Amino acid sequence: MDLSNIGPALPGLIDGMILTLELLFFAVIGGVALGTLLALARMSSNPVLSRLAGFYVNYFRSIPLLLVITWFYFMVPFIIGWITGRPTPIGAFTSCLIAFMMFEAAYYCEIVRAGIQSISKGQANAAYALGMNYSQAMRLIILPQAFRKMMPLLLMQSIILFQDTSLVYAVGMMDFLNTARSKGDIVGQPHEFLLLAGAVYFLISFSASMLVKRLQKKLAV
């Protein structure tokens, strides 16, 4: 095994990791925000809103993420062009970001919904007794407690999303894994570079999992 070519390839690998982390960061922020709205919609007393949110969650949890990525890569520019009357390319990063946000929102929705349901109804009743409306009670009382309880699960889902970002190779994005594969092919050492990529993914995911476990114990106390 020859690792001599890894050093010169490090700048490109670092750029690929930065792209991966940027995609992860914005996808988590957008996914959690959309997932929270979906969770509130699923718990709504409005049957239409609840069923629409339930259909969204069940639909995206029933199809492969790779299929969603390719759909958005080809369909989002087409839809924008159909609305505006002219083709508008949005780029692979934007289309992948939208795909990750919408796909992960279905999973974040169930985590948030479980977190909200874990808070006793007495908390909401106390908020209403103080004169708060539903929005204020949810924003100031329920959600802060729920997010504290479900933070480890949200972080674990984010670790899974970090691993899933490697699927952007399907639309040609040069994330960390695709960069490592490309560099390995160029110098004729694909195995060494893929082993390096696997080791980096393992170290990051394992370290993050250990931190989540420590956080879970701390929050439990």
N, C-alpha and C positions, 0 to 999 in steps of 0.2 A: 504494500500500500504506500503510495507516494503522496505526501501532503504538501509538497513544495509549491504547488501552484495555487494553494488556497490563500496564501498571503497576498499576492498581487490581485486576487479577486475580491478581497475584503471590501473595498469601497463600493463595488456593485452590490455585494451581499448586504451591506449596511443600508444602502438605498432601498433595496427590496424589503428589508425588515421595517424601515420607516414607513414605507407604503402600506405594509401589512398592519402596522400599529395604528396608522391614521384611519384606515378603513375600519378597524376594530373599534376605535374610540367613537367615531361618529355613528357607526351602526348600533353600538350599545346605547348611546344617548337617545338616538331616534327610536330604537326598538323599545326601550323602556317607557319612553313618553307615549308612544302609540299603544303599547301593551297595557299601560295604565288606563288609557281612555277606553280600550276594548274591555278591560275588566269591569270598569264602571258601567259600560253599556250592557254587558252580560248580566250584571246584577240589577239592572234597571227594572222598574215595575212596568215599563212600556214593553209589551210583548213583541212588537215589531222590531224595536231597537235590540232587544235581547236576542231574538232569533237571528238577526243579521250579524251581530257580533259572534254568536255561536257558529253560524255558517262559515264566517271568515276564519275562525280559529280551527275548526275541523277541516276546512279545505286546505289550508296551508300546512297543517300537520299531517296531511295525507299524501303529499306529493314530495318528490326529491328536491333538495335545495339546488342541485346542479341544473335541474329543469327550470326552476324559477330564475336562476341567473341568466340562462340563455334566453328565456322568454323576454325578460326585461331588457336585455342587451339589444334584441332585435325589434321588440314591440314598442318600447318607450319612444324612440325617435319617430317611429311610424305614427303613433298616436298624436305626438306633438305636431308633426307635419300635417296630419289630417285636421287637427283643430286650427292651426295657424295658416294652413294653406301652402306651406313651404317646408321642405325637409330641414330638420334642425338636429344635427348630430350632437349628442350630449356627452359622448365619451364613455369609455369602459368603466372608469372609476365611479362616475355618477350613477350609471345604470346598475353597477354591482352594489353600490351603497343603498340605493332604493330597494333592490332585491333583498339584501340582508336585513334592512330595517323592517320591511313588510313580513318577511318570513319569520324572523326572530320574534316579532311582536306577538305572534300566535303563542309562542312558548312563554314569553314574559307575561302575557296576559293571564295564563293559568297560575303562574307563580304569584302575581299580584293579587289575583282573586282569592287564592288560598290564604294569602297574608291578611287580606281585609276580613275574611270570614273567621280568622283566628282571633280577632279582637272581639271581646264580649260586647253584646248589645247594650250593656249598661253604660259603656263609654259614650255611645251615640245618644242614648236617652239623657245622660247627664248634660251633653252639649246642647241638646234641644231645650232642656230645662233652663239653661243659662241664656236662652234666647237666640241661639245660633240657628241658621237654616242648614239645609242639607250640604250645600257647597262649603260653608264655613266649617261645619263639623267634620266633613271628610278631609278638607285641606289642613285644618289645624289640629285635629284630634286623632282621627282614625289613621290616615295615611302615614304620618310620622311614626306611629307605633308599629304599623304593618311593615313599613320599609325596614325598620330595625330588625324585625323578626325574619324577614325574607331576604336580607342582604346576602347571607351565605349562598342561598340558592341562586340569586341573581348573578353573583360572581362566578359560581360554577357553570351556569349557562353561558356566561361571557367567555370562560375558558374553552368551552366547546365551540363557541363562535370563532375564537382565535384559531383553532385547528381547522375549522370549516373555511376560513378565508383562503386556504390553499386551493379551493375549487375555482378561483378566478382565472386559473390557467386556461379554462375552457374558452374565455373570450380574449386571451392573449395578454392579460395584465402581468407585468413583471413584479410579482410579489416576491417574498423571500424564497419560497420553494421553487417557483418557476425560474428565478434568477440563478439559484444554485444548479438546477437542472441544465439551464442554458450554458452556464460557465463550464460545467463538467463536460458537456458535449463538445464545446469549443476546444478544450485542451485534451480531450480524449480520456478523461477520467470521470465518467458519470457516476461510478459507484462511490468514489471517495466523497464527491460533493453531495450526493444524496444521503450518504451516511452522516455527513456533517449536518445537513439540514434536519435529519431525523433527530440527531442528538440535541440540536438547539431547540427544536419544538418540544422534546421531552423535558429538557431542563427548565424551560419557561413554564410549561404546563404543570410539571411536578412541583416546582417551587411555588407557583400560584396556588395550587391545591393545598399545599401545606399551610400557606398563609390563611387560606379560607378556613381550614380546620381550626387554626388558632383563634381566628375571629369568631368562629362559631362557639368555641368554648368560652370565650370572653363574654359574648353576648348572652350566653346561657346563664352565666353567673350574674 
